[in-house]
Amino acid sequence: MTNAEFASTTIAVGAGDYELTVKGRVTRFDGHLAVMPANRKGDDDIELPDLQ
C-alpha cells in the first residue's frame, strides 16, 4: 500500500513582546493510514488544520 504524505507546518503569532509558535503536520494523502491509523506519539505529534 502507498505511504501517507504530510506537509510540515509551523505557525508563529506575535503580539507585542510575545510570540507563540506551534509546529505540526497536515495530511496531504492518507495512504495506508486510511485502513491502519498511526499510533500517536503524544502532544509533540499533532495534526494541524490546513490553513490558507
Secondary structure by P-SEA (a helix, b strand, c coil): cbbbbbbbbbbbbbcccbbbbbbbccccccccccccccccccccbbbbcccc
